[in-house]
Amino acid sequence: MNPTPLAGLELPGLDPAWSRVVTAPDADGVARTWHVLDNGVEPTEGTLLCVHGNPTWSYLWRRLFTAAPPGWRVLAPDHLGMGYSERLDEARTLAQRVEDLGALTAELGVTGPVVTVGHDWGGAISLGWALEHRDQLRGVVLGNTAVEQPPGDRGPVLIRMAHVPLLRENACVRTNTFVWGTSALSRPALPLDVRRALAAPYRTAERRRSVGDFVADIPFAELHPSRPTVEAIAKGVRTLDVPALLFWGPRDPVFGEKYLADLLDRLPHAQLHRYEGASHLVTEDAPQYAEAVARWVGEMVAGRDAAEPALEPIDGPEGEPTTGAARPEGATGRRLWSALEERTDDTAPAVVEVGGHTVSWQVLDRRVRELAAGLAAAGVRPGHRIGLLVEPSSDLTAAVYAAWRAGAVVVVADKGLGFAGMRRALRSASVDHVIGAPAGLAAARLMGLPGSRIAVRAIGDPQRRALGVSHSLDELAELGRRSPLPAPPAADRDCAVVFTSGATGPAKGVVYRHHQVRSQLELLASTYAITGEDRLVAAFAPFALLGPALGIGSAVPDIDVTVPGTLAAATLADAAVAVDATIVFASPAALRNVAATRQGLTGEQSAALGRIRLVMSAGAPVPAALLESLQSVLPSARFHTPYGMTEALPVTDVSLEEILTAGSGEGVCVGRPLPAVEVAVSPLDAAGTADGPLTAEPGRTGEIVVRAGHVKDRYDGLWATERASTEDPGWHRTGDVGHLDAEGRLWVEGRLPHVISTAQGAVTPVGVEQRVERLPLVQAAAAVGVGPAGAQVLAVVVVLTGTSSRGGLGERLGRGSGGRGRMRLADTALTDAVRAAADTEVTAVLTTDHLPVDVRHASKVDRQQVAAEAARFLAGSLHA
């Protein structure tokens, strides 16, 4: 072994003890000097063979050395001519580099099992090694790479530009433009010391020669010398039957969505995790990838997925199992469209468009059948994903049920996420088709969504060509009248990808299978005694889509459903009149505005609201005072607030009477678990981490975990997130924190990311906020942590009576998470009052004119944004 070349270099995160210089033959048998990072683990369970791309070096993999599973050797060589390996007089081809790597691993005594890990050009090289060492191969891991240009793709623009000889020489060799430009793709920018470390081996033109040679070796032309090797690797990848993991930065301008889709097509069994916001250097932008890879390797070896885990009951308060481990999976055998088939001769309204037209059960059933047959005849196959860019309407309802009947998967993302959020969501779902109105199809083009285009209504030929429309819904229905109805999908097939609100980070795609949605419907129907005699007004559009499956007529109020706080009492009443409603589902923000605008209802409107028997509100804590204020508007209604989330709804339920009986406590009382639903908590430690064994012991605060037959199947393209949420097999970790009381009721105390980790222990925010909000001058409050984890201080930010600048959306909260309130230090009297009310140590009290909230429900306070603004203010970067 020779001395390491890293002595004296500043390389954050890299242990110099990993550095080795070894002599090994290249593909031609010539002895070469290689620089290798090697953790030297002996004896080994296996080897992670990490292969970098261009223009990086083995430093790229430093985090895997720290995160590696016990007993796993980690090897990360620098390619010849790259990093701190020997410089070359001649360029090397892809085939030579694959053979070089094989000669090096032989010299280093690598015998398997091996998991290859590759990025950029290292992906192709590592796969070439894998194909030639199948006897040693245990798995493959790839991050932002490619093995072949997808059909119709001419290659990444940036790389094609760098491929031009004169530009290549200047950008890649004579200057460090290519080297530094690669690390400049990240947003936010990488730390300067990391960028310097990535560029450290390439300080002179002589040391950058192979950077340019690597670019020249990209086989854009058919007759390029490396073309046959690339094609052989691309073909061979399809034959790999070992486990595979892809970790991906979606903002990569080099390897975009087409390259990811191509890899998934070649490795259909691969697991995928998309790190939203990460760019080409996903290993730098998403450092948590290393823990995900280590976990995947550990689980792959342990074979966690070999069998469904047994579901052990959690003991409740008296040592008895909690609500039961039963997991109903649509036990009635009904399908999502069964009510349509049963009411095919019924002329009663099924879907009512307030201010528009009404569609009967008879017409809706016929439309769904025709569209399902038409979709199949037009090439929509079982499992294909259909992005829906359609406003709530009878067209949307028909399209959803037709897609389900044809075996397709609907992809639903709120337009309230904004253009960027919807683009991120829909692109992550890899849709195969898009159904939309002209505005939606134009947005799909701007988003760069793949797949065919289906227009909701007929449009003119010029617009049709411009939007790439292949069919309209009417044309599909006509086609369906001449085509057979496809076989119905099995109950265990995917049916929907529904996105979360994005209130605590990028919206996540949640995948449901048919039987899981059916179980949800059966639980809703039994819990709230819903029958075919009921009719629904849904001020939350996705809920309206469930009306036909529940067998009840439904209507959506004539408002922008992405702004629920605009629902006025008269608008709600008009929707109730239109459908003769008996049930209302609305967010707290919507109900708040209904209460505020109840004056001036006509006799007919009041009578319609008087016939409402059930009001449900979910999405955020619902104050009892709000529900009490609505009793005069909805005098016959029972008020219920089901607790749940996009991943599982409902979980618990509580009525207004039960809320009042429970009284005040630490958090919001959301009631008892529903039948066949189990709830437990994973207790918090002093730092606010939920790592305790699951328990239903009363009074233990922790992360709320749930298991039931209607819990989501998985997160879409988020392997690491899914694994974290199912840390306890069979259970879903909700990300909420709370506790069960002695009566078996669940109290929610906030979100896990919002727990304040002080030096004295963990503090949950909701109880503090509730106590502060009882002060006469305070309309709303947010309790947040400022400072480093484990040493945070508690700051309370309050909105005072009459100070909100957000007219028309309620006085307490501001719409959306993008707004910023003007923060000020509270005066002494208010500070003293808040500290006394909080009943815990409060370091700072600030005032603001509004608190930012989520877009979907306009009710969940974005405490992370509040915390960031409070920290900036207290640091002096925001001024009163």
Secondary structure, 3 states (H helix, E strand, C coil): CECCCCCCCCCCCCCHHHEEEEEEECCCCCEEEEEEEECCCCCCCEEEEEECCCCCCHHHHHHHHHHCCCCEEEEEECCCCCCCCCCCCCCCCHHHHHHHHHHHHHHCCCCCCEEEEEECHHHHHHHHHHHHCCCCEEEEEEECCCCCCCCCCCCCHHHHHHHCHHHHHHHHHHCCHHHHHHHCCCCCCCCHHHHHHHHHHHCCCHHHHHHHHHHHCCCCCCCCCCHHHHHHHHHHHCCCCCCEEEEECCCCCCCCHHHHHHHHHHCCCCEEEECCCCCCCHHHHCCCHHHHHHHHHHHHHHCHHHCCCCCCCCECCCCCECCCCCCCCCCCCCCCCHHHHHCCCCCCEEEEECCCCEEEHHHHHHHHHHHHHHHHHCCCCCCCEEEEECCCCHHHHHHHHHHHHCCCEEEECCHHHHHHHHHHHHHHCCCCEEEECHHHHHHHHHHCCCCEEEECCCCCHHHHHHHCEEEEHHHHHHHHHCCCCCCCCCCCCEEEEEECCCCCCCCCEEEEEHHHHHHHHHHHHHHCCCCCCCEEEECCHHHHCCHHHHCCEEEECCCCCCCHHHCCHHHHHHHHHHHCCCEEECCHHHHHHHHHCCCCCCHHHHHHHHCCCEEECCCCCCCHHHHHHCCCCCCCCEEECCEEECCEEEEEECEHHHHHHHCCCCCEEEEEECCCCEEEEEEECCCCCECCCCECCCCCCEEEEEECCCCCCEECCEHHHHHHHCCCCCCEEEEEEEEECCCCCEEEEEEHHHCEEECCEEECHHHHHHHHHCCCCEEEEEEEEECCCCCCEEEEEEEECCCCCCCCCCCCEECCCCCCCCCEECCHHHHHHHHHHHCCCCCEEEEECCEEECCCCCCCECHHHHHHHHHHHHCCCCCC
